[in-house]
């Protein structure tokens, strides 16, 4: 008997051509309106940034501070740190480079504050430099130490003959060399349908898997959902399955030995990505010494039955 699952947090209300809640990479696809931003969100913001954006922001922030202090030294009189060159731009450059030395606490000694006002500004800037670099160092540590899963999922789901009927399958692997300890899989099907009143509604089903949990995974794991009387796909033809306005949401959790803690990774599949009457090619082999070879490039390879 097919049993519906409770709303996993997506909401029952829907609309035509509704977008996936979760992207392929597992990130949220929700657009937030009227969300209040607090200072506590800064850490999450910088931790979640890509490495490129993170370093670009660091460089821009560092340059902006030096420009501000360079202008300040020029305005109070560049003579308070070094003799004037008689050119405003060159004086600003001297102020800019002195600011960089003060901000980073390098202090080459070629330029030094002489007046009281310049010493006050330099002292304040040195404090800002210490706080800023401590903050950046903490962020770097947080980004490197953050536990992350490194799972690769097959691009498609296949539907093929299995035992006395059919089954839906996809597979995954760890892109790292570490072993996944006690990986556990949860697959939720979300079907978008029109009710009798013409309103779009979501229905949720937790798919029963051949194995939801294994002890450890050194190579590949093929997730299998048998299409039997308890499956929401039971009785549907290949065309009907492909034309379903439905998504499969996958959540994998396991103990990552590199970080010594449990990590999670999610992904989504659309029913339009189904492939029929094919099977996955083997991605493992043995070398002359008897070692198992795992070819990461063959994760998505399929062949006819």
N, C-alpha and C positions, 0 to 999 in steps of 0.2 A: 504494500500500500504506500502510495506516494504521500509524504508528509511535508508540509510547508514549514520553513524555519522562521523564527522571529526576526524582525528587522535588526540587522547587524549594525545599524547606525546610519544607514543611507536614506531612510525615510520611504514610506509606501507611495507617496505622491510622485508622479512622474509627468513626462511630457513627450511629445513626438521627437524622435531622434535625440533622445537624452544622451549626454556625454558620459563617459566612464568616470566613476568617482576616483579611481586610482589609475595613474599612468603606468606604462610598461615598466618603468624603472622603480615603481613602488611609491613614488611621491604622490602627494594629495593633489587632486584636480579641482579643489573647491575654491571658488572666488569669494573672498570675505568682504562684506560691506559693514561699515560702522563699527569696525573693531578698534578698540582703544589701544594705542601703543604705549607701553611703559618702559622705563629704564631697564627693567629686568629682561625685556625682550632683546636687548642689545647683544647679550652673550649668545643667545640662540641664533640671532641674525648673522653674526660673524662666524659662528661655528658651521652653519649650514651653507654659507657662501662657497662657491667654487674657488679653487686655488687661484685661478687667474684674477677673478674679481677681488679676492682678498688682498693679494699683493698689489694690485692696482690701487685699491683704496689706501693701503699703507703708504705707498709712494706719493699719492696725491696729498694725503694728510701731512706727511713729512715735508713735502715741498711747500704746502700752504702755510704751515707754521713758520718755516724759515723765511718765506716772503713777508709774512706779517711782522716778524721781529726785525728782519732786514730793513723794512720801511720805518719801523719804530726807531731803530738806531740812526737812520738817516735823518729823521725828523728832529730828534733831540740834538743833532749835531754829530756828524761822523768823527769830528775831532776828539770826541770823548772815548773813542776806541783806537783810532789811527788817524794820521794826518790826511787831510782832504786831498784828492787828486785834482780838484778843480773841475770835475765833470760829475754831474748828478748820477748818471747811470753807473759810472765806475765806483762812486761812493756807495751806491746801493749794493753793488756786487760785494764790496768789502763788508758791508753790514750783513748781507746774506750769508757769506762764507763764515763770518764770525759767529753768526747765529747757528749754523750747522755744527761748528766746533763746540759751541756751548751746549746745544741740545743733546748732542751725543756724548758730552763730557770728554771729548778728545783733547782739546786745548793744546794746539801746537806751540803756542807761545809767541807767534809772530804778531798777533793782534791781541790786545788785552784792554779791559775797561780801565779808564783813568778817572773819570768823574764819578760823583756819588750816584747820580741818576742812572748812568750806564751800569754801574755795579748793582744797583737795585734791580734793574731790568734783567741783567744777566743772571742774577741769583734766582729770580722768579722763573726765568726760562730753564735753568738747570733743573729746578724742581719739576717743571712740566715734562722735561725730557726723561727724567727718572721714572715718573709715573707712567708716561706713554710707553716707554720700552718695557716696563714691567707688565703693562696691560697686553702688549703685543706678544711678549714671551708666554704669558699665560694662555693666550688664544692659540698660539702655535702648539703648545703642549696639549691643550684641549682638542685641537683638530687631529693631532697625531694619535692621541690616546683614546679617542672616541671609538667604541666598539662598533664595527660595521660588518655586515654579512657581505659575502662576495659570491653570490649564487648566479649562475647563468642558466636561464630557462630556454628551452627550445622555442623557436619562433612560431611554431604551429602546433595544433593539437590534431592527432590522427584518430580516426574512427575505423576500426577494423574488426574482423572476425576474432572472437575470443571465446574459448571453451564451446558452450552450446549456443552462444549468441554473439553479441557484439560488445565492444568496450571502447571507451574514450581514453586516450593516453597522451601524456606529454612527459618530458623528462628534464632533468636538471643535473647540474654538476657544480662543484666548488671550483671557482677559478683560482683559488690558492692551492698550495701543495699540502696544506694541513687537512686533517681528517675531520669531517663533521660528526660530532658526537650526539647521539640520540636525536637525529632530525625528525621533526613532526610536521605533517602537512594537513592543512585545512582548505577545502575548496568549497566556495559558496557560489551558487548559480542565481543570478538576478534576471528575471524575465519581465520585460516591459509589455503590457497588454492594455487594450481598450476595454473598459467595462460596459455594461448595458446602457449607462448614461452618457457614453462617449468620452469619459475621463480616462486618462492614462494612469495605471496603477502598476506598482512593482510587486512581484511575488518572489520570495526567497526560498531556496532549497539548499540544504547542506548535503553535498554529494557523498555517498558512501564509497569509500576507497578500499581497494583490495588490501592495502596496508597503509595505515595512517602514521605509523611510527616504526622506525627501525633502530637498531642498536648503534651503528656507526656507518658512515658512508665515505669510503676512500675513492670511489670512482663515480659511477652514474646511478641515478635512481629514476626509474620509470614509474610515474604515478598512474595508476589504473583505476578507472571507474567503470564497473560492469553495468551495462544497460540492461537491467532486468525489470521485473514488475515494480520494484521500489524506486526506479529511476525516473526523473521527470522527462527524460528523453525516450522513455519506453513507448513503442508504437509509432514513433516518428520516422518518416523516410529521410533519406540523405538530404533531399531538397528542403524538406520542412525544417530540419535541424539548422541548415545554413541560413534559412530565411528568418529564423527566430531573432527577434530584437532582444538579444540576451548577452550577458557578459558573465564570465567566470572569474571570480576573485580568489587568488591563491595566496595563502600565507604560510611561509616556512619559518620554523623556529628550531634552533639547535644550539648546542654549546660550542663556542668557538675557542679552541685551545690556545690560539695566539693571544687572545685577550683575557682568557680565563673566565668568561661569562657568557650568558645566553644572548644571542642576537636574533634579529627578525628581518625578514625581507618579503615583500609582497610584489605581486604582478597581476596583470589582468589579461584575459583573452576574450575576443569577440567570436561569436559563433560563425561569423563570416570567414574566420581564419581556419575553419575545420578542413582537414584533408582526409579523403576517404580511400579505403582499400589499399593502404600502403603501410609499411612498417619501417621503424627506425633501423638504420644500418648500425652494425656493431662499431663502437668507438674504442674498443680495447683489443689488444693483441699481446703476444709474448715475444720477447727478444731471445737471443741465443742463450743468455744466462738464466732464463726462466723468469725474468722480471716482467710485471704487467705494465704495458705501455698504454697510457690514456691519451688519445688524440683529441685535443680541445676543438679542433677545426671541424670535427665530424659530429658535433652535437646535433646539428639540424639535418643531417643527411638521412634521406628516406629512400626506399625502393619499393617496387611493386611486390605484392604478396606472391 
